[in-house]
Amino acid sequence: GYAYEIPEEGIYYDIKKFKDYGKLARRTATEAEDGVSRIDEGLKKKNKGDFVLWKRTGKNEPTWETSIGPGRPGWHIEDTAISEHYFGSQYDLHGGGLDLKFPHHEAEIAQQEAASGKKPFVKIWMHAGLFRVSGKKMSKSIGNFLTIRDFLKKHSANTLRWITLTHHYRSPAHYTERLAKEAG
């Protein structure tokens, strides 16, 4: 009763049917309308915040043939399926960056609790601050991406530990090459 189909787009999760939607980020389903990700822009959705469970795919996209038709899993359902497979329908600790709290982790909660009927899906959520490089969120797409392997080619592991531990885990860590040199 939580899902509905838009034949040409896929199967969506109706966030307004899950009464606890938004409990992690402290948003209501109505407030979720402003947090739509670029991934879930379907024009025929019941609610702007609804997210795809099973996406119909076009040419040259990864596709699986299933009893519900060809397509692929939505972004949010992949993580829920993996965690349920390895940890069960409930577990103790889930982590990730603050940017995943809403809407991604909200969607995981809604899916798993609706599917299993068990609450809570996760007992403790830990969201870490984002790593910022030269004042911007670290991101492959903008080219300011730094791997630990590359960092360790120039600096010691203790320098990395110092930079990491001087920030509260929920606060952003601001990295510059100057900071690394001063810390070393």
Residue, then its C-alpha position, 0 to 999 in steps of 0.5 A: g500500500y505504500a507504492y504506486e506505478i507510473p507505467e512509463e517511469g517506474i514504481y514510486y514510494d508514496i511518502k504521505k502514506f508513511k506517517d513517520y516520514g521525516k522523523l530522522a531529519r525532523r521534517t514532515a512529508t509536506e516539508a520534504e517537497d522542497g528537498v527533492s533530489r535531481i534523481d527523482e524528478g518524475l512529473k507524474k508523481k503523487n507527491k513531489g517528494d516521492f522517490v523511485l523504488w523501481k525505475r524503468t530504463g531506456k536504451n543503453e542503461p543497465t536493465w534487469e528483466t523481472s516479474i514487474g518489468p524491465g528496469r533497475p532499483g532506485w538509489h534508496i532501495e539498493d542500500t536498504a536491500i543490501s543492509e537487510h541482506y547482511f544485517g536483517s530488518q533491524y540493526d544497531l548503527h548506521g552511518g554516513g555523511l550529513d548530506l545523506k540524512f535527508p532524503h536518502h536515510e529518510a527513504e531507507i527508514a520509510q522503505q524498511e519499516a513499511a516492508s518489515g513492520k518493525k521499528p526502529f529500522v536502525k537504533i543509532w544514526m551517526h552522520a559525519g560532517l562533510f570534508r571540504v577542500s579549499g572551502k568547497k564540499m569535496s566532490k569528484s564532479i568539481g575536481n577537488f577530490l582527494t583520496i587517502r592514498d594520495f594524501l599519504k603519498k605526501h603526508s603521514a598517517n598521523t597528520l591525517r589523524w590530527i586533521t580528522l580528530t580536530h573537528h567534531y564528527r558532525s562538523p565539516a572538516h576544512y582541508t587545505e594543503r597549508l593545514a596539512k603542512e602545519a599539522g605535519 
